[in-house]
Amino acid sequence: MDATSFIGARYPNREQLLMTLAEAGVPVRVYGRDWSGAWQDRLRTWRWRTPGLPSGRDLGRADAYGVMAASAATLNIHGDQDGFTIRTFETAGVGGVQLVDRTEVSRYYEPGVEVEVFDGADGSDGIVEVTRRLLADPARAARMREAARRRTLAEHTLTHRAAQLTELWPV
């Protein structure tokens, strides 16, 4: 897929960021019931309008992994949420190129090598340039995919997390 994908809930900051990309001519595709134009999703979310972005319905886990791996890049947008979700590790683990809105991701991945980071309180500062650079250099994107996947499998699986938790409770 030649588009930058986003899979998740539709919040104002996310919508603004994705509209910024689309208005700059960066191809995007969004997934989830809050984005979908399907009549079933409009009914169950009590809304009639969509943001007008290319969209798909909710995805099951396997399909979401496939979309992340096949996308030119995948956005991981946190906004004012604390910490990182499992999506941070899932995207890298399936070989997706990840664009993250938090510099603190450097605790887990090397920015510019394993993930791309963009700044800005609303997430829009620099995102267009970062995304365009990735789209223009498929070889670099391929290196990032492989580096992130390799690091995830070496350091960030659920087995690794369980071992860390076990260390907190000595027997």
C-alpha positions as CSV (number, residue, x, y, z in Angstrom):
1,M,0.0,0.0,0.0
2,D,1.4,3.4,-1.0
3,A,-0.5,5.2,1.7
4,T,0.3,6.1,5.3
5,S,-2.1,4.3,7.5
6,F,-3.7,5.0,10.9
7,I,-5.7,2.4,12.8
8,G,-7.6,3.5,15.8
9,A,-10.2,5.8,17.4
10,R,-11.0,9.2,15.8
11,Y,-10.0,12.0,18.2
12,P,-9.7,15.7,17.2
13,N,-5.9,15.7,17.4
14,R,-5.7,12.6,15.3
15,E,-8.2,13.9,12.7
16,Q,-6.3,17.2,12.5
17,L,-3.0,15.5,11.9
18,L,-4.4,13.2,9.3
19,M,-6.2,16.1,7.5
20,T,-2.9,18.0,7.6
21,L,-1.2,15.1,5.7
22,A,-4.0,14.7,3.2
23,E,-4.2,18.4,2.5
24,A,-0.4,18.3,1.8
25,G,-1.0,15.6,-0.8
26,V,0.4,12.7,1.3
27,P,-1.7,9.6,0.7
28,V,-3.4,8.4,3.9
29,R,-5.9,5.7,4.8
30,V,-7.7,5.4,8.1
31,Y,-9.4,2.4,9.7
32,G,-12.0,2.1,12.5
33,R,-15.7,2.6,13.0
34,D,-15.2,6.3,13.9
35,W,-13.7,6.9,10.5
36,S,-15.7,4.5,8.3
37,G,-18.3,5.7,5.9
38,A,-20.2,2.4,6.1
39,W,-23.8,2.9,7.1
40,Q,-23.5,0.3,9.9
41,D,-20.6,2.3,11.5
42,R,-22.4,5.6,11.1
43,L,-25.4,4.1,12.9
44,R,-23.5,2.6,15.7
45,T,-21.4,5.7,16.3
46,W,-24.4,8.1,16.0
47,R,-22.8,10.3,13.3
48,W,-23.6,11.1,9.8
49,R,-20.5,12.8,8.6
50,T,-17.0,11.5,8.0
51,P,-13.8,13.5,7.6
52,G,-13.6,12.6,4.0
53,L,-10.4,10.6,4.2
54,P,-10.1,7.2,2.5
55,S,-11.2,4.8,5.1
56,G,-11.9,1.2,6.1
57,R,-14.0,-0.4,8.8
58,D,-12.7,-1.9,12.1
59,L,-10.0,-4.4,11.6
60,G,-9.3,-7.6,13.5
61,R,-5.8,-8.0,14.9
62,A,-4.5,-10.1,12.0
63,D,-5.8,-7.7,9.4
64,A,-4.5,-4.7,11.3
65,Y,-1.0,-6.3,11.4
66,G,-1.3,-6.9,7.6
67,V,-2.2,-3.2,7.0
68,M,0.6,-1.9,9.2
69,A,3.2,-4.2,7.5
70,A,2.0,-3.3,4.0
71,S,1.6,0.5,4.5
72,A,4.2,2.9,3.4
73,A,4.2,4.1,7.0
74,T,1.9,3.7,10.0
75,L,1.1,6.5,12.4
76,N,1.2,5.9,16.2
77,I,-0.5,9.0,17.7
78,H,-0.7,9.3,21.5
79,G,-1.5,13.0,22.1
80,D,-1.7,13.6,25.9
81,Q,-1.9,9.9,26.8
82,D,0.7,8.7,29.2
83,G,3.2,6.0,28.2
84,F,3.1,3.7,25.2
85,T,0.5,1.2,24.1
86,I,1.3,-2.3,22.8
87,R,0.7,-0.8,19.3
88,T,4.2,0.7,19.5
89,F,5.7,-2.8,19.7
90,E,3.1,-4.5,17.4
91,T,3.9,-2.1,14.5
92,A,7.6,-2.7,14.8
93,G,7.2,-6.4,15.3
94,V,5.2,-7.0,12.1
95,G,7.7,-4.9,10.1
96,G,5.8,-1.7,9.8
97,V,7.5,1.7,9.4
98,Q,6.3,3.6,12.5
99,L,5.8,7.4,12.8
100,V,5.5,8.2,16.5
101,D,4.5,11.5,18.2
102,R,6.7,11.0,21.2
103,T,10.4,11.5,21.5
104,E,10.4,9.2,24.6
105,V,10.1,6.3,22.2
106,S,13.9,6.5,22.2
107,R,13.7,4.4,25.4
108,Y,12.7,1.5,23.1
109,Y,13.8,2.3,19.6
110,E,16.4,4.5,17.9
111,P,14.7,7.4,16.1
112,G,15.8,7.8,12.5
113,V,17.0,4.2,12.4
114,E,14.1,2.0,13.8
115,V,11.2,4.6,13.9
116,E,10.6,8.1,12.9
117,V,9.5,10.7,15.4
118,F,7.6,13.9,14.8
119,D,7.1,16.8,17.3
120,G,4.4,19.3,18.0
121,A,1.7,19.6,20.6
122,D,-1.0,18.8,18.0
123,G,1.3,16.4,16.2
124,S,1.4,18.3,12.9
125,D,4.8,20.0,13.3
126,G,7.1,18.2,10.9
127,I,4.8,15.2,10.1
128,V,4.5,16.2,6.4
129,E,8.2,16.4,5.9
130,V,9.0,13.2,7.8
131,T,6.3,11.3,5.9
132,R,7.4,12.6,2.5
133,R,11.1,11.6,3.2
134,L,10.0,8.1,4.0
135,L,7.8,7.8,0.9
136,A,10.7,9.1,-1.3
137,D,13.2,6.6,0.0
138,P,11.8,3.1,0.0
139,A,15.3,1.6,0.6
140,R,15.5,3.6,3.9
141,A,12.0,2.5,4.9
142,A,13.0,-1.1,4.2
143,R,16.0,-0.8,6.5
144,M,13.8,0.8,9.2
145,R,11.3,-2.0,8.9
146,E,14.0,-4.7,9.4
147,A,15.8,-2.9,12.2
148,A,12.6,-2.3,14.2
149,R,11.4,-5.8,13.7
150,R,14.8,-7.3,14.7
151,R,14.9,-5.1,17.9
152,T,11.3,-5.9,18.8
153,L,11.9,-9.7,18.6
154,A,15.2,-9.3,20.5
155,E,13.9,-7.1,23.3
156,H,10.2,-6.3,23.3
157,T,8.1,-9.4,23.1
158,L,5.5,-10.4,25.7
159,T,8.0,-13.0,27.0
160,H,10.5,-10.2,27.7
161,R,7.8,-8.1,29.5
162,A,6.8,-11.1,31.6
163,A,10.4,-11.7,32.6
164,Q,10.7,-8.1,33.7
165,L,7.6,-8.4,35.8
166,T,8.7,-11.6,37.4
167,E,11.9,-9.8,38.6
168,L,9.7,-7.3,40.5
169,W,8.3,-10.1,42.7
170,P,11.0,-12.2,44.2
171,V,10.0,-15.7,45.2
